[in-house]
Amino acid sequence: MGFTSPKSLAVAGLLFNAFVWGVCWWPFKQLEAQGLHPLWATAIVYAFVFVSIALWLWRSGQLLSWRGHPGLWLMLLTSGLTNVGFNWAVTVGDVVRVVLLFYLMPAWSVLVAWWLLGDKPTPMALLRLLLALAGLFIVLKTPETPWPVPESLADVLALIGGLTFAITNALLLKLKDTPSSSRTLAMFGGGAVMATLAAIAGLATGVVAIGAPPAWSWLPMVALLGISFLFGNLALQYGAALLAAHTTALVMLSEVLFASVSSVLLGAAQWESRTLWGGSLILLAALLSVMDTSQKD
């Protein structure tokens, strides 16, 4: 297989998408340092991408109605909450810890598929669930706390983001017959809408600060995030269309590596023994999920 073969390019596309999500914490932190809360940053970035895609689809005559596809509104909600949880968490929390808690997604998928798709869990699926929950127990349990509970807002956001990501993935499967352009708009529109609503609710309750007034200095980072997410999504769709599902899932796990290495090198995370041990069990559960998928392909 040559470096320019379709499959090689597909893997490269998936790696690029994983890299984008693995290092997006840095631009969000830079914007927060300049007074732009990650919720407002998410709303601005996703609104930019949403409008760009909508205009392109409209000009090309591919902008299709959502009538007859009410499930797209639920996807808008869950994908939006995923971005709210992940982007906020990696900005205010330990990046490695956040990414590991977010990657409980394969465990949540077992329960979500049972509830949403009617897929009863197999013994292997239950094993993945137990491994992931054991990893969660180790990561969350500290010597100072009697129970393994989230110790920060970032922990809660990461867990919610992983759960809603699992629901979004199940909805993508359930809505596979809907137009792909409508699904794409739902996901980016969800990021814009839900981040805006969360920011407004946060302002009303005092959880989110007003922050600094708009500044031109925000523009480079906002543009960088918007363009990166847009091309990352396109690369993901290209790669996922050419590769087997288990290969896609395996390559996307590289996001954990990108996030861990970049955050430790730049001082945004620490290597704690309980995080390493618990994270190893969570990643093992994710790898078993990949192996279980490969048996079905």
N, C-alpha and C positions, 0 to 999 in steps of 0.2 A: 504494500500500500504506500504510494508516494505521498510526499508532503502536500501536494496540491490536489490529491484525489478528493472526491466529494466527502468521503467519511472522515478524512483527516481535517478537512475544513469544518465539518460538522463538530468534531471534537474541539477544535480551536474555538469555534463559536460558543460552545458550552463553557469552556474554560474562561473565555472573555466575560460571559455573563456571571460566572461564579466569582471572578476577580472583581467585577463591578460591585457586587453585593458584599464581597468580603472586605473591601476597603472603603465603602461609601461612608463609613462612620467618620472618616477623617474630614471630608468636606462639611458634614453636618456639625462636627465639633468646631470647625473654623467659623461657620456661620453663627453658631451659638455664642462664640467668643466675641463676635461683632454685634451681639444683641438680638439676633434673629432666632427665636425659639424653634426647635426641630419640628414642631407641629405646623407652624407657619411656613417653614422652609419646605416641608413635605407638600403642603397645599399649593404653594407657588410652583414648585417643580412639576408636580403631577398635572396641575392645570395647564402649564405650558405644553407638556407632552400630549395631554388630552386634546387641546385645541389644535395642535399641529396635526395629529392623526385625523381628527374630525374634518379639518379643512382639506386634507389630502384625499380622504375618502369622498368628500362632497364634490371636489373638483373632478375626480375620476368616475363619479357616478356610482360609487360602491357603498355609499352611506345608507344602510338598511335600517328599517324600523325595528323596534324591540317588541312590537305587537305580536302576541302569540308566544312570547318567550318570557313569562314572568320570573322564571328562575334567574334571569340575568340581573334583576334587581337585588336578589339575595346575594349573588356573586359580587355585585357592587359593594354591598355592605361588608361581606366577609373579607374581600381583598383589600378594601379600604382600611378595615381594622387591623389587618395584617401589617400594612405599611405604617399605620399609626404606632402600633406596638413595637415593631422592629426598629424603625428609624428613631423613635423617641428613646428606646432602651439603649441602643448602641451609643447614643449621644451622651446620656447621663450616667451610664453604668460601666462596669468592667466589661470590655468588649468580648473577651474569651468566654466569660461566664454567660453573657447574654446570648451569644451564638450557640453555645452548647444547650442552654435551656430552650432556645428556639427550635433546635434540632430534635426536640422530643416529638416533632411532627409525625414521624413514622409510627410512634406509639399511639398518639391521638388518632391517627388514620384508622387503626384497628377498630376503635370505638365509633368513629364517625361513619365508616363504611357500614358497620353493623346497623347504625341508626338511620342513615340517609339512603343507603343503597340496598339494605337488606342482606348484606354479605356476612354470614355468621363466621366468627373467627376460627381459624384452624389452630391446631396445637402449636404450630410454628409461630403463628400470629400472637397467641397468648404468651409464648416464650419471649418474643420481642417486647411485648408490653411489660412483662415482669422485669426484664433486663433494664429497659428504659426507666421504669419507675424506681428500680433499685439505684440506678445512676442519679436520678433526681433526688432521692433520699440522701445520698452521700454528698451531693453538691450543696444542698440546702441546709443540712444538719451541721451546726457549728457547736463548739464546746460551750458557748454561752447560752445556747437555746435548748430547751428540753424537747422540742419538736422540730421536724424538718419543714419549716415554713419560709416563705420568701422574706428576705431581710431588707429589701429595698423596693422602691418603685420600679427600678429597672428589671428586677426579678419578675414582678407581676406582669409588666408589659411584655417581657420576652415569652412568658408562658401563654399569655393571651394571644400574642402574635403567632406562636406555633400552632395553637389550637385552631385559630381562624384560618391559618394557612392550610391545615389539614382539611378543613371544611371546603375551602376554595378549590383544592385539588379534587375533592370528591364531586364538587359541582361541575368542574371542567369535564369530568368523565360523564356525568349525568347529562350535561348540555352539549355533548360532542357534536350533535346534529345541528346546532345553531350556527349562524354565520360567524366565521372566525373574527371578522372585523368588529362584530357586535360584542364578542367576548373581550377583545382587546380594549374597546372603548369602556366596557363595564369595569375592567380592572384598573385602568388609569383614571377613569372618572371617579371610581371609588376612593382612590388615594386622595384626590383633590377634595371631594365632598366630605369624607369622613374626617380628614385632617382638619378641615375648616370648622366642622361642627365640634370636634374635640377641643380645638383651640378656643372657640367661643365659650364652650362649657367650662373649660379650664379657667378662663378669665373671670367668668361669673362666680366660680367657687374659690378663686384665689390660688389654684394649683399652678396656673400658668401666669407668668409675669407679662406685663405689657411689652417690656423690652425697649430697644432703641428705635427711633424713627427710621423710616426707610432710607437706605443709603446706597449710592452707586457702587460702593465697595462690595456689596452683596452679589452684584451681577455676575462676576466671573465664576464664583462657586455655584450659583444657581444654574447658570448655563452649563457648567461642567456636569452637574448632577443630571440635569434634564437630558442632555445629549447622551450621557453614559447610559442612563436607564432606557432611553429609546432604542439605542443600538444594541444594548444588552438584551432587551426583549426580542428584537428582531433576530439576534444571533441565537437566542434560546429556541425560538420557533423554527429556525432553519435547522439547527442541530437535532432537535427532538423529532423533526419530521423524517430525518434520514437514519437515525440510530434506534436500536432496540430500547425499550423502556428501561431495562435494567442498566444498560450502558449509560443512558442519560442520567439516571439517578446516581450512579457511581461517580461520574465525572463531576456532578454538581456538589458532591460532598467535599470537593476541593475548596469550596467556599470557607469551610471551617479552617483549613490550612492557611488560606490567604488572610482571613480575619485574625487568626491567632498570631501568626508571624508578624504581620504589620503592626498590630496593636502592642505586642510586647516590645518590638524594636522602637516604637515611638512613645512608649511609656504610658499607654492607655489601658494596660492590663497586667496582671501578675500571674505567674505560674504557682498556684497553690496545690498542695498534694491532694486535698479532697476534690478540687476541681478537676485535676488530672484523672484521678481514679473514677470519679463519677462520670466525667466526660467520656472516658474510655468505654464504659458500659452503654452510655447513650449512643455513641458512635457504633458500637458493636450491634446494637439493636437496629440502627440504620443500615448497616452492612447486611445484616440478616434479611432486612426488608428487600434489599437489592437482590440477594440470592433467591429469595422466595419469588420475586417478580420474574427472575430469569427462567425459572422453571415453568412459568406459564407462557413464555414467549415461544 
